[in-house]
Amino acid sequence: METAPKAKQEPGESPGEKEHTVALNQLTLEVLSYLVRASLCLIPVYLVGYLGFSVSWVLIGLFLWMWWKKNKNWKQSRLAAAYELLEDEVGAISRGLQVQQLPAWVHFPDVERVEWLNKILGQVWPYFGMYMEKMFQEQVEPSIRGSNIHLRAFTFTKLNFGEKAPRIHGVKVYTKQVDKREVILDLQICYIGDCEINVEVKKLCKAGVKGIQIHGTLRVILAPLLSQLPFVGAVTMFFIQKPHLEINWTGLTNLLEIPGVSDMSDDMIVNIIASYLVLPNRFTIPLSNELNVAQLRFPLPHGVLRVHVFEAEDLIPKDTYLRGIIKGKSDPYTVVRVGTQMFRTKTIKENLNPKWHEMFEFVVHEVPGQDLEVDLYDEDPDKDDFLGSLLICLGGVMEDRVVDEWFPLSDVASGQVHLKLEWFSLVTDQAKLCESTNGLSTAMLIVYLDCAYNLPNNYFDYTNNQYSTKKMKNSNYVKKMDTEPNPYALLTVGSKTMKSKIYCLSRNPVWEQAFAFFIQNVHGEQLHIEVKDDERHCALGILDIPVQRLLKDTDLTLDQKFQLENSGPDSVIKMKIVLRILCIEDPDPDSIYTGVNALKQGPISIRRTGTQSKHPSVSLRNNEAPKTLPNNMDTSNPETKPVGKESVTEPNKLVAEKNIARNAVQGTRTPTASLTPTPSLTPTASLTPNLRRLKKFAPSLASLNSVASSFMDASDLTNNADLNGVLLGEIQLTVRYASLRQSLIILVNGCRNLIQCSDNGADPYVRIYLLPERRWTNRKKTTVKKKTLNPQYDEKFEFFVTMDDVKKRSLDVAVKNHRSFGSHERKEMGKVLVDLSKEDLSKGFTQWFELTFNGEPRS
């Protein structure tokens, strides 16, 4: 996009006036450009009229111009599609196919096909349908009739679950990083059913469903595993995310398919399903009588994720003016989501580099499984425009504890967002309880609401015999009061209130629900519970429990029946209340930071205190060699030793860690992973003996300081065994696997002591293949550094492959000399083969590799 020239700021001119002048100049240029284009289009029409030609010539010319324009656009679209397919074959094919057209095992290699299971489901489905029909008639229908007086005539007139059984497109089994007494399966379920269910109320209201579609990931947990039959204690099922749902209504429910109403009705039904089968809710089927089903149904969360949304930059402009002639800016906001929990930031008006500085907290129940979804939108009056998205695997965040980075946005041309992710473990150590700062949470209160017993029918049962007085005055009102209540519970901590489901017509409701509250001040907050009747809107009992009371209990847990106040004499409520302290635990000393924006110096322990810089390092100039000593080396002291893992004495370990952290923040490039001194990158005398050996094959390369006169390729000399001693230089690589992005990241830091290829030295660049793939589209290539034998690149490349697949691969890294067309200068300068199966990629490594002719290590 052309940019308007900057207006010269006059003395005393404010920045706002300067921006106004620039915008006015840009508008003037756009209008003048439009007028010039219009004049060029009208000149041929004027000439035809001026010369007296027929109007048909104008029409013929217009037809030819339109045909040429259409043909040109068609050719350009074909070329663009071909280039896109050449550059990103996998992405182009994936975008051309809908996700539902291909099963999960095609996209993910660790998802297995289960056609045998689909055959079993198809054979069993008719019998399952008969069981469901019987259950609907004997259990569901009576419960619906008893829930409301207006539904006493409710009946199922037709129940048919059809012949099409659900299909499972793939199964992923988790056996690593899970409890040894459980098995976790993720089932990719697709149900396009021909079921037909019709209901009727008093023969006046008829409605039904004919056809339903459900797509989602159902997680099945087999736990605990037993040493005796049936070998599995219980089966727990739930959807990780809300499933995709489509319903074909019949009868009066056809009104639900009106545009606007259909979306609302589908959302309501999905929310009803979510209240039972989407995290944090679970459906548990016990197979053994010796298990605590409540503990399986409501386990403790894995942890708490605190997300700081700081800012974004380089967002794409979506607002346009004058029908797209003038491009404006955007009104961005961010939506962050974990499962069913969703938060939204404020909207920043007309800004492509917005700053929010907002914080959100999420309860994470399942890892692996739940991911952090970040979506950016441009707020508009009609429909918000998409500005980019981001998906972060929480497994890597849980290992790293703290991640503070700039994340690139997907599915857009440009844009990145700055996030800080903090993983808090739930501990019982009261010594780690700290005071709240800036309104941040310090603890979590988890309430398992089980049931209540002997609730009063109404509040007159316990209010100074007012019930008998009321009974004498209004017998009809008393008759209504004598019916069973529809109780529900309101739980309040601070300013947050949560409501349980309504249990119809019962004095002994069984809720079996879990609620989580964030606590800022343990010593000043309390849990307030109020049991109410939904139909009469009266209180049936209240209860107040100070949060600090749990600090005196074993394991910070209360599991008992509580007497309700302002209720009946035997009215109790059964709950389990758990208090947990939020704490960022220290990572394993061997845990290596595996974020997206890698530091140029390679893997460094996450045990650091500073905030990572957005630009971790600054590239050196082409002919400038890095410093020969790292920053933590003191050249004034001759007794100073390199600061490494083995050379640091015990009193100096803390100083060494601080130096490493400071280098990480400042972006200082350390030459090696052990931080040992790096030799000078200029040619040294140590190369002379090897160059003498090369002299009989390439006399012009006798000295690196002389000008080479041989123009043969180095590959022509590989057959001679005497070349094994020739030094071709070294290349420094940083290789690691980023769990957040599920990709292999290679950092090409730089080269040193390369061989001279021409009169001007060399113009080196680095080419990378991830073997066994050698296709041109999978090739990675650095920029060319002109006239240097010690290039500094500091460039990052990514290969999106799974961890299991990486272990079967190797890297082919070659240093080549860029030469012009027809030049006979040397091209291949050396190569390296890195076997990834022998490296611990989760920790990463930074190493100098010696270049050889064939890539194999020197014998």
Order of alpha helices (4+ residues) and beta strands (2+ residues): alpha-alpha-alpha-alpha-alpha-alpha-beta-beta-beta-beta-beta-beta-alpha-beta-alpha-beta-beta-beta-beta-beta-beta-beta-beta-alpha-beta-beta-beta-alpha-alpha-beta-beta-beta-beta-beta-beta-beta-alpha-alpha-beta-beta-beta-beta-beta-alpha-beta-beta-beta
